[in-house]
Amino acid sequence: MLALRLARGARPLVQLRRLLVVAASAGTGFLLLFTLGYALGHPEAADSSTLRLAWCLAPIAATVYLAVAVARTDPGTRPRSGLAAIGLGPARLMALSAATTAFTTSLGSLLALLGFLHLRGDPTGMPFDGAAADLLAADQPLPVPAALTLLALVPVTASVATAVALRPRGERPARGGDADPGADVSLEASAEDPAPEPPADFRPVPGGLPWGVAALAAGFAVEAHASRPGPAPSAPLPGGLTGGPVAVLAGWALTALGLALAGPALTHLCGWLLQAVRPGAVRLLAGRGLQEEARRIGRPLGVLCAVASGFYAMAALYADTRPSPGPLTTLGAAVVGGCAVAALATAAVEARQARTDTVAVLVRLGAPATVLRTAALLRAGALAVVLTPLTWVVAELAAMPLTG
């Protein structure tokens, strides 16, 4: 009940983000139910039904990722001073976030079920009743336990992922890479050198780059091995699109994981490039701000680059054949791409809110508005210059085994 009250009293922008989660959950739920309807109508094609269910993993993962990103930025469940005195400590707020995520994703699954039933023609008196009766096996009774099990996948997975991501973490002493590079400079300074030069970075480089590079290399190796001549198990895409070897698709998944893991470090690198070679005040402000936001927006940027590389590789693969993807393939691509864009937008809004105090200080010091706008444009330009060619190269290498 408390989670419902917090959800109802949120601001319009927060409600919009939750509605995006509802829409993504509804789209994913409908894809899962369509897979069930296909299995009911084609009992002899068990392998094809299993493959269609496997292709639903991508929309499920995208929906869960968006739900966790929205839960991270939810102001209603953010720890604040004084809440622990009334019993809303970190553990209780984590439970409220998980409950809110379960509520929004369950609402989307319910909408998917209603739409599925109307298209089958089960309820009457509504528009589009029975419009897809043949496609959704309306002549077969719908197994309610199977339908509810499929619809529960997204709410259960999203709520568990939210609880794991927002679990309370104890304070740990700084050590190794977590230590401030400039913490001991003033302690070790001698009387002859009272003003040592400040360190280059405030924050250490985010981790994940070695694992990201390793995942990219492994993905390219798997694709190169799978592209050798010889028989290989094929995994056709839904919606009438042809497919390729299963190992190639596994290689695509590894390259996407590598981009997602390397995203924060690449964002930090963009900030470093902005400050290179005698930076001025604007470049310094843009570069330091980008390095400060690397952990917050780097992962969504990496995920968006991975999704974009996948779409580009698919477009390059089918450039000659020009197939017409069906509505369900289009829906799945829209869910994956929309979740990636929405997660990045959510992280950008969070980063802008985190810069509010810094912007207020700069305004009080007399910084013109053009400086802040120019710094924002420099950050966006640096990210585009570095990440766009990288995404294109990864997409070309990913599509090469199948197009060659």
C-alpha positions as CSV (number, residue, x, y, z in Angstrom):
1,M,0.0,0.0,0.0
2,L,2.9,2.4,0.8
3,A,4.5,1.6,-2.6
4,L,1.2,2.4,-4.3
5,R,0.9,5.7,-2.5
6,L,4.5,6.7,-3.4
7,A,3.8,5.8,-7.0
8,R,0.6,7.8,-7.1
9,G,2.1,10.9,-5.6
10,A,5.2,11.1,-7.9
11,R,5.9,14.0,-10.3
12,P,4.8,13.8,-14.0
13,L,8.3,13.0,-15.3
14,V,8.6,10.1,-12.8
15,Q,5.2,8.9,-13.9
16,L,6.2,9.1,-17.5
17,R,9.3,6.9,-16.8
18,R,7.0,4.4,-15.1
19,L,4.6,4.4,-18.0
20,L,7.6,3.6,-20.3
21,V,8.2,0.5,-18.1
22,V,4.5,-0.4,-18.4
23,A,4.7,-0.1,-22.2
24,A,7.9,-2.2,-22.4
25,S,6.4,-4.9,-20.1
26,A,3.2,-5.0,-22.2
27,G,5.1,-5.4,-25.4
28,T,7.3,-8.2,-24.0
29,G,4.3,-9.9,-22.5
30,F,2.5,-9.9,-25.8
31,L,5.5,-11.4,-27.5
32,L,5.5,-14.2,-24.9
33,L,1.8,-14.8,-25.3
34,F,2.1,-14.9,-29.1
35,T,4.8,-17.6,-28.7
36,L,2.3,-19.5,-26.6
37,G,-0.4,-19.0,-29.3
38,Y,2.0,-20.2,-32.0
39,A,2.8,-23.3,-29.9
40,L,-0.9,-24.1,-29.5
41,G,-1.6,-23.7,-33.2
42,H,1.5,-25.7,-34.3
43,P,1.9,-28.6,-31.9
44,E,4.2,-30.5,-34.4
45,A,6.7,-27.6,-34.5
46,A,8.1,-27.8,-31.0
47,D,11.6,-26.7,-32.1
48,S,10.3,-23.6,-33.8
49,S,8.2,-22.7,-30.8
50,T,11.2,-23.1,-28.5
51,L,13.3,-20.9,-30.8
52,R,10.6,-18.2,-30.8
53,L,10.6,-18.3,-27.0
54,A,14.4,-18.0,-27.0
55,W,14.2,-14.9,-29.2
56,C,12.0,-13.3,-26.5
57,L,15.0,-13.2,-24.1
58,A,16.3,-10.0,-25.7
59,P,13.1,-8.0,-25.0
60,I,12.9,-9.5,-21.5
61,A,16.4,-8.4,-20.8
62,A,15.8,-4.9,-22.2
63,T,12.6,-4.5,-20.2
64,V,14.3,-5.6,-17.0
65,Y,17.2,-3.3,-17.6
66,L,14.9,-0.3,-18.1
67,A,12.9,-1.2,-15.0
68,V,16.1,-1.2,-12.9
69,A,17.2,2.1,-14.4
70,V,13.9,3.7,-13.6
71,A,14.0,2.3,-10.0
72,R,17.5,3.8,-9.5
73,T,16.2,7.3,-10.3
74,D,12.9,7.0,-8.5
75,P,12.8,9.9,-5.9
76,G,10.0,8.3,-3.9
77,T,12.3,5.5,-2.8
78,R,15.5,7.4,-2.5
79,P,17.2,7.3,1.0
80,R,16.8,10.6,2.8
81,S,17.6,11.9,6.3
82,G,14.9,11.2,8.9
83,L,13.3,8.3,7.1
84,A,15.1,5.7,9.2
85,A,13.4,7.1,12.3
86,I,10.0,6.1,11.0
87,G,11.1,2.6,9.9
88,L,12.1,3.5,6.3
89,G,15.7,2.4,6.3
90,P,17.7,1.3,3.3
91,A,16.4,-2.3,3.4
92,R,12.8,-1.1,3.6
93,L,13.3,1.4,0.7
94,M,14.9,-1.4,-1.3
95,A,11.8,-3.5,-0.7
96,L,9.5,-0.5,-1.7
97,S,11.5,-0.1,-5.0
98,A,11.1,-3.8,-5.8
99,A,7.4,-3.6,-5.0
100,T,6.9,-0.6,-7.2
101,T,8.8,-2.3,-10.0
102,A,6.6,-5.4,-9.6
103,F,3.5,-3.3,-9.7
104,T,4.4,-1.4,-12.9
105,T,5.6,-4.5,-14.8
106,S,2.6,-6.5,-13.7
107,L,0.3,-3.7,-15.0
108,G,2.1,-4.0,-18.4
109,S,1.6,-7.8,-18.3
110,L,-2.1,-7.4,-17.6
111,L,-2.5,-5.0,-20.5
112,A,-0.7,-7.6,-22.7
113,L,-3.1,-10.3,-21.6
114,L,-6.1,-8.2,-22.3
115,G,-4.9,-7.3,-25.8
116,F,-4.0,-10.9,-26.5
117,L,-7.5,-12.1,-25.5
118,H,-9.2,-9.5,-27.6
119,L,-7.2,-10.4,-30.6
120,R,-8.1,-14.0,-30.1
121,G,-11.7,-13.1,-29.8
122,D,-12.2,-14.6,-26.3
123,P,-14.0,-11.5,-24.8
124,T,-16.6,-9.8,-27.0
125,G,-17.9,-6.3,-27.5
126,M,-14.5,-4.6,-28.0
127,P,-12.8,-3.4,-31.1
128,F,-10.5,-5.8,-33.0
129,D,-12.2,-8.9,-31.4
130,G,-10.9,-12.0,-33.2
131,A,-8.7,-9.9,-35.6
132,A,-5.9,-12.5,-35.2
133,A,-7.9,-15.6,-34.3
134,D,-6.1,-17.8,-36.8
135,L,-2.7,-16.5,-35.9
136,L,-3.2,-16.9,-32.2
137,A,-4.9,-20.3,-32.3
138,A,-8.3,-19.1,-31.1
139,D,-9.8,-22.5,-31.7
140,Q,-7.6,-24.0,-29.0
141,P,-8.4,-23.4,-25.3
142,L,-5.9,-21.1,-23.7
143,P,-3.8,-22.9,-20.9
144,V,-4.2,-20.4,-18.1
145,P,-1.2,-21.7,-15.9
146,A,1.1,-21.5,-18.9
147,A,0.0,-18.0,-19.8
148,L,0.3,-16.7,-16.2
149,T,3.8,-18.3,-15.9
150,L,5.0,-16.5,-19.1
151,L,3.4,-13.2,-17.9
152,A,5.1,-13.5,-14.5
153,L,8.6,-13.7,-16.0
154,V,9.1,-10.0,-16.4
155,P,7.6,-8.9,-13.1
156,V,9.5,-11.5,-11.1
157,T,12.8,-10.9,-12.9
158,A,12.5,-7.1,-12.8
159,S,11.7,-7.0,-9.0
160,V,14.5,-9.4,-8.1
161,A,17.0,-7.4,-10.3
162,T,15.8,-4.2,-8.6
163,A,16.3,-5.6,-5.2
164,V,19.8,-6.9,-6.0
165,A,20.8,-3.5,-7.7
166,L,19.5,-1.4,-4.8
167,R,20.5,-3.7,-1.9
168,P,22.1,-1.8,1.1
169,R,25.8,-1.7,0.9
170,G,28.0,-1.1,3.9
171,E,30.6,1.6,3.8
172,R,34.1,0.2,3.0
173,P,37.4,2.0,3.6
174,A,39.0,3.3,0.5
175,R,41.8,1.1,-0.8
176,G,43.7,0.6,-4.0
177,G,41.9,2.2,-7.0
178,D,39.2,3.6,-4.7
179,A,41.6,5.9,-2.9
180,D,41.7,9.6,-3.9
181,P,44.9,10.1,-6.0
182,G,45.4,13.5,-4.3
183,A,44.6,12.5,-0.8
184,D,48.2,12.1,0.5
185,V,49.7,14.9,-1.5
186,S,49.2,17.6,1.1
187,L,50.4,15.2,3.9
188,E,53.7,14.5,2.1
189,A,54.3,18.0,1.0
190,S,57.4,19.6,2.5
191,A,57.9,23.1,3.7
192,E,60.0,23.9,0.6
193,D,57.1,22.8,-1.7
194,P,53.9,24.0,0.1
195,A,51.7,24.1,-3.0
196,P,52.0,20.8,-4.9
197,E,50.4,20.5,-8.4
198,P,46.9,19.0,-8.2
199,P,46.3,15.6,-9.7
200,A,45.0,15.1,-13.2
201,D,41.8,13.2,-12.1
202,F,39.4,13.4,-9.2
203,R,38.1,10.0,-9.7
204,P,39.8,6.8,-10.9
205,V,39.0,5.3,-14.2
206,P,35.9,3.1,-14.0
207,G,36.5,-0.6,-14.3
208,G,35.1,-3.0,-16.9
209,L,37.3,-2.0,-19.9
210,P,39.5,-5.2,-19.7
211,W,36.4,-7.4,-19.4
212,G,34.7,-5.5,-22.2
213,V,37.7,-5.9,-24.5
214,A,37.9,-9.6,-23.7
215,A,34.2,-10.1,-24.4
216,L,34.6,-8.2,-27.7
217,A,37.6,-10.3,-28.7
218,A,35.8,-13.5,-27.7
219,G,32.7,-12.5,-29.7
220,F,34.8,-11.8,-32.8
221,A,36.6,-15.1,-32.4
222,V,33.4,-17.1,-32.1
223,E,31.9,-15.4,-35.2
224,A,35.1,-16.0,-37.2
225,H,35.1,-19.7,-36.2
226,A,31.4,-20.1,-37.0
227,S,31.8,-18.5,-40.5
228,R,34.1,-21.3,-41.7
229,P,32.6,-23.4,-44.4
230,G,30.7,-26.5,-43.3
231,P,27.4,-27.5,-41.8
232,A,26.3,-25.6,-38.8
233,P,23.1,-25.5,-36.8
234,S,20.9,-22.6,-38.0
235,A,18.8,-20.2,-35.9
236,P,16.3,-18.4,-38.1
237,L,14.9,-15.1,-37.0
238,P,11.2,-14.7,-36.4
239,G,9.0,-12.8,-38.8
240,G,10.2,-14.4,-41.9
241,L,13.9,-13.3,-41.7
242,T,16.5,-15.8,-42.5
243,G,19.1,-16.7,-39.9
244,G,22.6,-18.0,-39.5
245,P,24.7,-20.3,-37.4
246,V,23.9,-20.3,-33.7
247,A,27.6,-19.6,-32.9
248,V,27.4,-16.3,-34.9
249,L,24.4,-15.2,-32.8
250,A,26.3,-16.1,-29.7
251,G,29.2,-14.0,-31.0
252,W,26.9,-11.1,-31.5
253,A,25.7,-11.5,-27.9
254,L,29.3,-11.4,-26.6
255,T,30.2,-8.3,-28.6
256,A,27.1,-6.5,-27.2
257,L,28.1,-7.5,-23.7
258,G,31.6,-6.2,-24.3
259,L,30.3,-2.8,-25.4
260,A,28.0,-2.6,-22.3
261,L,30.9,-3.5,-20.0
262,A,33.3,-1.0,-21.6
263,G,30.8,1.9,-21.7
264,P,31.8,3.6,-18.4
265,A,35.6,3.5,-19.2
266,L,35.0,4.8,-22.8
267,T,32.9,7.7,-21.4
268,H,35.8,8.5,-19.0
269,L,38.2,8.4,-21.9
270,C,36.0,10.9,-23.8
271,G,36.3,13.2,-20.7
272,W,40.0,12.8,-20.7
273,L,40.3,13.6,-24.4
274,L,38.4,16.9,-23.8
275,Q,41.0,18.0,-21.3
276,A,44.0,17.0,-23.3
277,V,46.5,19.6,-24.8
278,R,46.1,22.7,-22.6
279,P,42.4,22.9,-22.1
280,G,40.5,26.1,-21.5
281,A,37.8,26.7,-18.9
282,V,35.0,25.3,-21.1
283,R,36.9,22.2,-22.1
284,L,38.0,21.6,-18.6
285,L,34.5,21.9,-17.3
286,A,33.1,19.6,-20.0
287,G,35.8,17.0,-19.5
288,R,35.7,16.9,-15.7
289,G,31.9,16.7,-15.8
290,L,32.0,13.8,-18.3
291,Q,34.5,12.0,-16.1
292,E,32.3,12.5,-13.1
293,E,29.2,11.1,-14.9
294,A,31.1,8.2,-16.5
295,R,29.8,5.6,-14.1
296,R,26.2,6.9,-14.3
297,I,25.8,7.3,-18.1
298,G,28.5,5.0,-19.4
299,R,26.6,1.7,-19.0
300,P,23.4,3.0,-20.8
301,L,25.6,4.4,-23.5
302,G,27.3,1.1,-24.0
303,V,24.0,-0.7,-24.1
304,L,22.7,1.7,-26.7
305,C,25.8,1.3,-28.8
306,A,25.4,-2.5,-28.6
307,V,21.7,-2.2,-29.7
308,A,22.7,0.1,-32.5
309,S,25.5,-2.2,-33.7
310,G,23.0,-5.1,-33.7
311,F,20.5,-3.1,-35.8
312,Y,23.2,-1.9,-38.2
313,A,24.5,-5.5,-38.6
314,M,21.0,-6.8,-39.4
315,A,20.5,-4.0,-41.9
316,A,23.8,-4.8,-43.6
317,L,23.0,-8.5,-43.6
318,Y,19.7,-8.1,-45.3
319,A,20.6,-5.2,-47.6
320,D,20.4,-7.3,-50.7
321,T,17.5,-9.6,-49.9
322,R,15.3,-6.8,-48.4
323,P,12.9,-9.0,-46.5
324,S,9.7,-7.6,-44.9
325,P,9.8,-8.2,-41.2
326,G,6.5,-9.0,-39.6
327,P,4.7,-7.0,-37.0
328,L,6.0,-9.1,-34.1
329,T,9.6,-8.7,-35.2
330,T,9.0,-5.0,-35.5
331,L,7.5,-5.0,-32.0
332,G,10.5,-6.9,-30.5
333,A,13.0,-4.5,-32.1
334,A,10.9,-1.5,-30.9
335,V,10.9,-2.9,-27.3
336,V,14.7,-3.4,-27.3
337,G,15.6,-0.1,-29.0
338,G,13.1,1.9,-27.0
339,C,14.3,0.5,-23.7
340,A,17.9,1.3,-24.6
341,V,17.0,4.9,-25.5
342,A,14.8,5.3,-22.5
343,A,17.4,4.0,-20.1
344,L,20.0,6.4,-21.5
345,A,17.5,9.3,-21.2
346,T,16.8,8.3,-17.6
347,A,20.5,8.3,-16.8
348,A,20.9,11.7,-18.5
349,V,18.1,13.2,-16.5
350,E,19.7,11.8,-13.3
351,A,23.1,13.3,-14.3
352,R,21.5,16.6,-14.9
353,Q,19.9,16.6,-11.5
354,A,23.2,15.7,-9.9
355,R,24.8,18.8,-11.6
356,T,22.2,21.1,-10.1
357,D,24.5,22.3,-7.2
358,T,27.5,22.8,-9.5
359,V,25.5,24.8,-12.0
360,A,24.1,26.9,-9.2
361,V,27.6,27.7,-8.0
362,L,28.8,28.6,-11.5
363,V,25.8,30.9,-12.0
364,R,26.5,32.7,-8.7
365,L,30.1,33.1,-9.7
366,G,29.0,34.9,-12.9
367,A,29.4,32.2,-15.5
368,P,27.3,33.0,-18.6
369,A,24.7,30.6,-19.8
370,T,26.6,30.1,-23.1
371,V,29.5,28.5,-21.1
372,L,27.2,25.9,-19.7
373,R,25.5,25.2,-23.1
374,T,28.9,25.0,-24.8
375,A,30.1,22.5,-22.2
376,A,27.0,20.3,-22.7
377,L,27.6,20.4,-26.5
378,L,31.2,19.5,-26.1
379,R,30.3,16.5,-23.9
380,A,27.7,15.3,-26.5
381,G,30.2,15.9,-29.3
382,A,33.0,14.0,-27.7
383,L,30.8,11.0,-27.0
384,A,29.5,11.0,-30.6
385,V,33.1,11.3,-32.1
386,V,34.4,8.4,-30.0
387,L,31.5,6.0,-29.8
388,T,30.0,6.3,-33.3
389,P,33.0,5.0,-35.2
390,L,33.5,2.3,-32.5
391,T,29.9,1.2,-32.9
392,W,30.2,1.1,-36.7
393,V,33.4,-1.0,-36.6
394,V,31.9,-3.5,-34.2
395,A,28.8,-3.7,-36.4
396,E,30.8,-4.3,-39.5
397,L,32.9,-7.0,-37.9
398,A,29.8,-8.6,-36.4
399,A,28.1,-8.8,-39.8
400,M,31.1,-9.8,-41.8
401,P,30.9,-13.6,-41.1
402,L,27.4,-13.7,-42.6
403,T,27.7,-11.2,-45.4
404,G,31.1,-12.6,-46.5
